Amino acid sequence: MTLGTPDNSGAASLEAIARNGSLFRRIAVRIPTYLKDLRENPAWLPMFVLARTMPGRRMHWLGARRVRPLDNAGETMFAGVDCEAVVAGLRSDGLFSGFTLPPAIHEEIAAFAQRTPCFGNFDRRLEFMPGDHAEAEKRFGRSLLSGHYFERILDCPAALAIQRDPLLLDVAQNYLGGQAKLITTRVWWSFPTGKASDADKNLASLGKYHFDLDDWRMLKFFFYLVPVDAGTGPHVYVRGSHRRRSLKHQLTLLVGHPAEEVLDVYGPESPVTLTGEAGLGFVEDPFGFHMGTVPAHTPRLMMEIGFGVSRPSRRRFHGEPVIR
Ligand SMILES: O=C(O)CCC(=O)C(=O)O
């Protein structure tokens, strides 16, 4: 398209207005959450403003307390995984893949998820059994992209066994520093659905590269609880994007950015698409760009165990945008 002709510049400015309108809408929907976060914890504000910048992050990393890897990380279910190798992968790529859950553990969580009602699109009013997804979309008259268990998952002993596994804390403390603590435990479905809105996709962190801005330093362990192939909405991580950031992506108000923009900075070879069997686990520094993808044909069941260095929100369970 040639810019500058009257017709084209009109189209370009309409496009710009639409883009800005959607930007303001995306910011506006988050404002109530931000205000409550600030009231609950005033230290949230400097983090929210500065943790998106490299100098802000680097300053905070200087305060990371050094710990020594445990020779024997207690009774871990991940025998054979070496903490130092995991931390080395995290430092260089922002990602380490190579955990395997024992079958009894991932099968128990998957069975728990099948028999327990979940909440659609992070909304506690949209409660349904995962097996009734198609019927629930009709009943609620909207597409249901995700189904979360929130605190219900804490009733599943196998999920608690992963959350408490000493190797995860060992990796977190060696990477983030001695201050690392558990902040999130979540299990959720991503469902194939034809008609999800961009707002629902953004809420579910699907289909758009973004970085997490919930704490100064974070680490997320993800585990697939069903086999995940290209059609099951695999997770994608942009290798190396936790270590450097274009100025545009530091001064941005938004954490989500179009793929072309992100890959222009880190290169087309940088994204790693994580597919694998039920039980596959990986860990990432979520300051690096990453995303889930919308499943094309099969629902994905996934678990996340997150570590951070600040006090977690007492008010809302992971990612819950509805303020009570
Ligand atoms: O669903 C996924 O694979 C992505 C999750 C995600 O982006 C996040 O937890 O920040």
The ligand as a Gaussian input file, in Angstrom:
#p B3LYP/6-31G(d) Opt

LIG

0 1
 O       -1.631000     -21.389000      27.996000
 C       -0.423000     -21.227000      27.792000
 O        0.284000     -22.072000      27.240000
 C        0.208000     -19.906000      28.161000
 C        0.027000     -19.520000      29.567000
 C        0.623000     -18.179000      29.784000
 O        0.903000     -17.464000      28.873000
 C        0.917000     -17.689000      31.100000
 O        0.689000     -18.407000      32.078000
 O        1.410000     -16.550000      31.195000

